[in-house]
Amino acid sequence: MNSIFTRRSIRRFEERSVEPEKIERLLRAAMQAPSGKNAQPWEFIVVQDAEKRLAISKMSEYAGMCRYAPCLIITLANMDYNTDNGIWWVQDMAACTQNILLQAVEEGLGAVWLGFYPIQSRIETMRKYFNLPENIVPYSIVALGYSERKNEFIDRYKPERVHFEGWTKQDKQ
Ligand SMILES: Cc1cc2nc3c(=O)[nH]c(=O)nc-3n(C[C@H](O)[C@H](O)[C@H](O)COP(=O)(O)O)c2cc1C
């Protein structure tokens, strides 16, 4: 089974820090994502400092684990790289975030995607904290680290959601 099938959201972490070469591979995976018109609109802030992690953990009611995750990768969209009047960047950033999660599994790490975009209050708090210019939009945080909890397969395949050759309404199973 590959990382797509075993990836799970991991929210509890050991104190052990993540090796710099692993962090680089996560960022390489992020930048390998597909993007509309190959715009590659992403930027990243890597945070390991405990004080900053504590501050970030308070930026969303669902981000409490940032305090304990040894490494945070904040994904940001740079609107200067945006093409086509900005219609694809949200998908680009989602693909980029997912790549980080999948590479984390490959690296023997646990990770969780924390949503920031499109919640304006979270975006503005983050923007103020890092003094980000207007063209930079905080998109997501991946909180990651070593974990005792393993990435574990759960089967989510629902054949009734698949429609071959056209729309077929089936009874729920
Ligand atoms: C756009 C998005 C935003 C998310 N935001 C949060 C979050 O703020 N806090 C959190 O603990 N999990 C967050 N998650 C993780 C989901 O809760 C998780 O993926 C889902 O429950 C399925 O579980 P799994 O990842 O273990 O398969 C988010 C996931 C996505 C895709």
The ligand as an SDF file (V2000), in Angstrom:
LIG
                    3D

 31 33  0  0  0  0  0  0  0  0999 V2000
   -9.1110   21.7140    4.1160 C   0  0  0  0  0  0  0  0  0  0  0  0
   -8.8330   20.9290    5.3800 C   0  0  0  0  0  0  0  0  0  0  0  0
   -8.8060   21.5730    6.5910 C   0  0  0  0  0  0  0  0  0  0  0  0
   -8.5510   20.8630    7.7640 C   0  0  0  0  0  0  0  0  0  0  0  0
   -8.4510   21.5510    8.9400 N   0  0  0  0  0  0  0  0  0  0  0  0
   -8.1800   20.8810   10.0770 C   0  0  0  0  0  0  0  0  0  0  0  0
   -7.9960   21.5910   11.2970 C   0  0  0  0  0  0  0  0  0  0  0  0
   -8.0840   22.8280   11.3530 O   0  0  0  0  0  0  0  0  0  0  0  0
   -7.7050   20.8700   12.4230 N   0  0  0  0  0  0  0  0  0  0  0  0
   -7.5890   19.5060   12.3960 C   0  0  0  0  0  0  0  0  0  0  0  0
   -7.3160   18.9160   13.4430 O   0  0  0  0  0  0  0  0  0  0  0  0
   -7.7530   18.7890   11.2290 N   0  0  0  0  0  0  0  0  0  0  0  0
   -8.0220   19.4430   10.0850 C   0  0  0  0  0  0  0  0  0  0  0  0
   -8.1330   18.7510    8.8970 N   0  0  0  0  0  0  0  0  0  0  0  0
   -7.9870   17.2740    8.8760 C   0  0  0  0  0  0  0  0  0  0  0  0
   -9.3360   16.5480    8.7140 C   0  0  0  0  0  0  0  0  0  0  0  0
  -10.0760   16.6590    9.9070 O   0  0  0  0  0  0  0  0  0  0  0  0
   -9.0630   15.0660    8.3530 C   0  0  0  0  0  0  0  0  0  0  0  0
   -8.3790   15.0110    7.1310 O   0  0  0  0  0  0  0  0  0  0  0  0
  -10.3470   14.2460    8.2260 C   0  0  0  0  0  0  0  0  0  0  0  0
  -10.9980   14.1590    9.4790 O   0  0  0  0  0  0  0  0  0  0  0  0
  -10.0970   12.8160    7.7090 C   0  0  0  0  0  0  0  0  0  0  0  0
   -9.2220   12.1170    8.5590 O   0  0  0  0  0  0  0  0  0  0  0  0
   -7.8080   11.5570    8.0380 P   0  0  0  0  0  0  0  0  0  0  0  0
   -7.0050   12.7400    7.5630 O   0  0  0  0  0  0  0  0  0  0  0  0
   -7.1730   10.8750    9.2260 O   0  0  0  0  0  0  0  0  0  0  0  0
   -8.0470   10.6120    6.9100 O   0  0  0  0  0  0  0  0  0  0  0  0
   -8.3730   19.4490    7.7180 C   0  0  0  0  0  0  0  0  0  0  0  0
   -8.3860   18.8030    6.4690 C   0  0  0  0  0  0  0  0  0  0  0  0
   -8.5880   19.5280    5.3140 C   0  0  0  0  0  0  0  0  0  0  0  0
   -8.5270   18.8160    3.9810 C   0  0  0  0  0  0  0  0  0  0  0  0
  1  2  1  0
  2  3  1  0
  2 30  2  0
  3  4  2  0
  4  5  1  0
  4 28  1  0
  5  6  2  0
  6  7  1  0
  6 13  1  0
  7  8  2  0
  7  9  1  0
  9 10  1  0
 10 11  2  0
 10 12  1  0
 12 13  2  0
 13 14  1  0
 14 15  1  0
 14 28  1  0
 15 16  1  0
 16 17  1  0
 16 18  1  0
 18 19  1  0
 18 20  1  0
 20 21  1  0
 20 22  1  0
 22 23  1  0
 23 24  1  0
 24 25  2  0
 24 26  1  0
 24 27  1  0
 28 29  2  0
 29 30  1  0
 30 31  1  0
M  END
$$$$
